[in-house]
Amino acid sequence: MQDWPRAYAPLLGRILVGGFFLWNGIQQILNLDRMVGIFTQTGLPQPTYLALGVATLEIVAAILLVVGFKTRLSAAVLVLYTLVASVLLIYIPGPGNTQIFLENMAVVGGLLYICAYGSGAWSTDR
């Protein structure tokens, strides 16, 4: 029983963190017009292609994270993505953006932990 955290906690953590990004990426694809509008509002170039690229990045990196393939690299990519998205979020007016920013920083903390300690026993990295 005392090996449970070492054996299963990293897997559960990867599923939860990766699932968050997978869900978010799928929602971005399903609500592409909204994402393009947000990117247009922030003045980013080529908002349609950028929205598709961001959603694809989230989905692919999340799948890699969940299955434990190139775990540290995929977590690092998601750290950079989340930091950039969080900084851009500051420039979008609206209620609750501070709370979302702080939640994103908590996610970055979890991803940094994965970057530092790897995928654990249940992964394809091993």
C-alpha positions in Angstrom: 0.0 0.0 0.0 2.8 2.4 0.7 4.0 2.1 -2.9 0.7 3.3 -4.3 1.7 7.0 -4.5 4.9 6.2 -6.3 3.2 3.8 -8.7 -0.2 5.4 -9.4 -0.1 9.1 -8.4 2.0 10.2 -11.3 -0.3 8.4 -13.7 -3.4 9.9 -12.1 -1.7 13.3 -12.2 -0.9 13.0 -15.9 -4.4 11.9 -16.7 -5.9 14.9 -14.8 -3.5 17.5 -16.1 -3.5 16.1 -19.6 -7.3 15.6 -19.6 -7.6 19.3 -18.8 -5.7 20.3 -21.9 -7.3 17.6 -24.0 -10.8 18.9 -23.0 -9.7 22.5 -23.6 -8.3 21.7 -27.0 -11.4 19.9 -28.1 -13.6 22.8 -26.9 -11.5 25.2 -28.9 -12.1 23.2 -32.0 -15.8 22.9 -31.3 -16.0 26.7 -30.6 -13.5 27.8 -33.2 -15.4 31.0 -34.1 -15.2 32.2 -30.4 -11.5 31.5 -30.3 -10.9 33.3 -33.6 -12.8 36.3 -32.1 -10.7 36.3 -29.0 -7.5 36.1 -31.0 -8.8 38.9 -33.3 -9.6 41.0 -30.2 -6.1 40.7 -28.9 -4.7 41.7 -32.3 -2.9 38.5 -33.0 -2.1 37.8 -36.7 -3.8 35.0 -38.7 -6.3 34.3 -35.9 -8.0 31.4 -37.7 -4.7 29.5 -38.3 -3.5 30.4 -34.8 -6.7 29.1 -33.2 -6.3 25.8 -35.1 -2.6 25.6 -34.2 -3.2 26.2 -30.5 -6.0 23.7 -30.3 -3.8 21.1 -32.1 -0.9 21.8 -29.8 -3.1 21.3 -26.7 -4.6 18.1 -28.0 -1.4 16.5 -29.2 0.6 17.5 -26.1 -2.2 16.4 -23.8 -2.3 12.9 -25.4 1.4 12.6 -25.2 1.3 13.6 -21.5 -1.5 11.2 -20.7 0.1 8.2 -22.3 3.5 9.1 -20.9 5.4 9.5 -24.2 8.0 12.3 -24.2 6.4 13.3 -20.9 8.9 16.0 -19.8 9.0 17.5 -23.3 5.2 17.6 -23.6 4.9 19.1 -20.1 7.5 21.7 -21.0 5.6 22.7 -24.2 2.4 23.0 -22.2 4.2 25.2 -19.6 5.3 27.6 -22.3 1.9 27.6 -23.9 0.1 28.2 -20.6 2.5 31.1 -19.7 2.0 32.8 -23.1 -1.8 32.3 -23.0 -1.9 33.6 -19.4 0.0 36.8 -20.3 -2.3 37.3 -23.3 -5.3 36.8 -21.1 -4.3 39.8 -19.0 -5.0 42.0 -22.0 -8.5 40.7 -22.5 -10.9 42.8 -20.5 -13.4 40.8 -18.5 -14.4 39.7 -15.0 -12.6 36.8 -13.5 -9.4 37.0 -15.5 -7.3 37.3 -12.4 -8.8 34.1 -11.0 -8.2 32.3 -14.4 -4.6 33.6 -14.4 -4.0 32.2 -10.9 -5.6 28.9 -11.8 -3.3 28.8 -14.9 -0.3 29.3 -12.6 -1.4 26.4 -10.5 -1.5 24.2 -13.6 2.0 25.5 -14.6 3.1 24.3 -11.1 1.8 20.8 -11.8 3.4 20.8 -15.2 6.7 21.9 -13.8 6.5 19.0 -11.3 6.1 16.6 -14.2 9.0 18.2 -16.0 11.2 17.8 -12.9 10.2 14.2 -11.9 9.1 12.6 -15.1 6.2 10.3 -15.9 6.4 7.7 -13.2 6.2 4.0 -13.5 3.2 3.8 -15.8 4.3 5.3 -19.0 5.7 4.6 -22.4 8.8 6.6 -21.5 10.1 3.7 -19.4 
